Amino acid sequence: MIITLTPEDVIKRCLWKEYKKFCLHDKSENEIKEIVTNNQPFVISEDAAYVIGLLKIVETDNLIHRFNQHMNNHLQNKSNLMDGELYISRLTVLKETEQFEEYFPTYFKNTIEYERAIVELKQYIKKIYDKFSKLDITEHFFNEKKILYLKSKDIKKIIDI
């Protein structure tokens, strides 16, 4: 299978962070900026497309929905069962929330509609981050190390609005 994309295609599908991590790891930040700025088509292998998640994503400008999907995915993959309930590390939740904006490099030239969607997303992320920060914390100790957890169901309630 031959898959031809542009950097814009990757960014608009909220896959830039993964693409940069797995496919551009040997490039400098200036080289990456040039790749995005030029927006030239390139071929990606099926394996690379699978690794970055391209094969399961549809382009949308509803970035809030994409963020909620991203957080739901982390809840499913990183929650731990303790005392009969699912918990997720508070640090993981806050970090993933803060870092979601990295999917949209500042040097990417957007359309007006997409730029508006990014602005709405940033406002939403700020609001959600504040809500996550105020949730009740549960402490658990592993190997003499205290880890702060949030109930996964509380996170799910917030992002399922």
C-alpha positions in Angstrom: 0.0 0.0 0.0 1.3 3.4 -0.9 0.1 6.3 1.4 0.9 9.8 0.2 0.3 12.6 2.7 1.3 16.2 3.4 2.2 17.6 6.8 -1.1 19.4 6.8 -2.9 16.0 6.5 -1.1 14.7 9.5 -1.7 17.9 11.6 -5.4 18.1 10.7 -5.8 14.5 11.9 -4.2 15.4 15.3 -1.3 13.0 14.6 1.6 15.5 14.5 3.0 14.6 17.9 3.2 10.9 17.0 4.5 11.5 13.5 7.2 13.8 14.8 8.2 11.3 17.5 8.3 8.2 15.4 9.0 9.4 11.8 11.0 12.7 12.3 13.1 11.7 15.3 16.3 12.2 13.4 15.4 15.7 12.1 16.3 19.0 13.8 13.6 21.4 14.8 14.6 23.7 11.9 14.3 20.8 9.4 10.8 19.9 10.8 9.7 23.5 10.6 10.8 23.6 6.9 8.9 20.4 6.2 5.7 21.9 7.7 6.1 25.2 6.0 6.7 23.7 2.6 3.8 21.2 3.0 5.1 18.9 0.3 3.6 15.5 -0.3 5.6 12.5 1.1 5.1 8.8 1.1 4.6 7.0 4.4 4.9 3.2 4.9 1.9 1.3 6.1 3.8 0.3 9.2 4.5 4.0 10.1 0.9 4.9 9.3 -0.3 2.2 11.7 2.2 3.3 14.5 1.1 6.9 14.4 -2.6 6.0 14.3 -3.4 7.2 10.8 -5.3 4.1 9.8 -8.0 4.7 12.4 -8.5 8.5 12.1 -10.8 10.6 10.0 -10.1 14.2 9.5 -12.4 16.6 11.3 -12.3 20.2 12.5 -14.1 19.2 15.7 -10.9 19.3 17.7 -12.7 19.2 21.1 -14.2 15.9 20.1 -10.7 14.7 19.0 -9.3 15.8 22.4 -12.1 13.9 24.2 -11.3 10.8 22.1 -7.7 11.1 23.0 -8.4 11.3 26.7 -10.9 8.4 26.6 -8.2 6.4 24.9 -5.8 7.2 27.7 -8.4 6.2 30.3 -8.9 2.9 28.6 -5.2 2.2 28.3 -3.7 3.7 31.5 -6.3 3.2 34.2 -5.5 0.8 37.0 -7.9 -1.3 39.0 -7.5 -0.7 42.7 -9.9 -1.4 45.5 -12.6 -2.3 42.9 -12.4 1.0 41.1 -10.5 2.3 38.1 -7.9 5.0 38.8 -5.5 6.9 36.5 -2.4 8.8 37.5 -3.1 12.5 38.1 0.2 13.4 36.5 -0.7 11.4 33.3 -4.1 13.2 33.0 -2.7 16.7 33.5 0.3 16.0 31.3 -1.8 14.7 28.4 -4.2 17.6 28.8 -1.4 20.2 28.6 0.5 18.5 25.8 -2.4 18.1 23.4 -1.7 21.5 22.0 1.6 20.0 20.7 -0.4 18.3 17.9 -0.7 21.8 16.3 2.7 23.3 15.6 2.7 27.1 15.9 4.4 27.5 12.5 1.6 25.6 10.7 -0.5 28.0 8.6 -4.2 27.1 9.1 -7.4 28.1 7.4 -9.6 30.5 9.3 -12.0 27.8 10.2 -9.3 25.5 11.5 -7.6 28.3 13.4 -10.9 29.0 15.0 -11.2 25.4 16.0 -7.7 25.5 17.6 -8.6 28.6 19.6 -11.8 26.9 20.8 -9.8 23.8 21.7 -7.3 25.8 23.7 -10.1 27.5 25.7 -11.7 24.1 26.3 -8.4 22.5 27.4 -7.8 25.3 29.9 -11.3 24.8 31.3 -10.9 21.0 31.4 -7.5 21.3 33.0 -8.9 23.4 35.8 -11.7 20.9 36.4 -9.2 18.0 36.4 -7.0 19.9 38.9 -9.9 20.3 41.3 -10.9 16.6 41.4 -10.4 14.5 44.6 -7.0 12.9 44.8 -6.4 9.3 46.0 -2.9 8.4 47.2 -1.5 5.0 46.7 2.0 3.8 47.6 4.1 1.6 45.2 7.6 0.6 46.2 7.7 3.3 48.9 6.7 5.9 46.3 3.5 8.0 46.7 1.5 8.2 43.5 -1.5 10.5 43.2 -4.5 9.1 41.4 -7.9 10.4 40.1 -10.9 8.2 39.6 -11.3 7.4 36.0 -15.1 7.7 36.2 -14.6 11.4 37.3 -12.5 12.1 34.3 -15.0 10.4 32.0 -17.8 12.5 33.4 -15.9 15.7 32.7 -15.0 14.9 29.1 -18.3 13.3 28.2 -20.1 16.6 28.4 
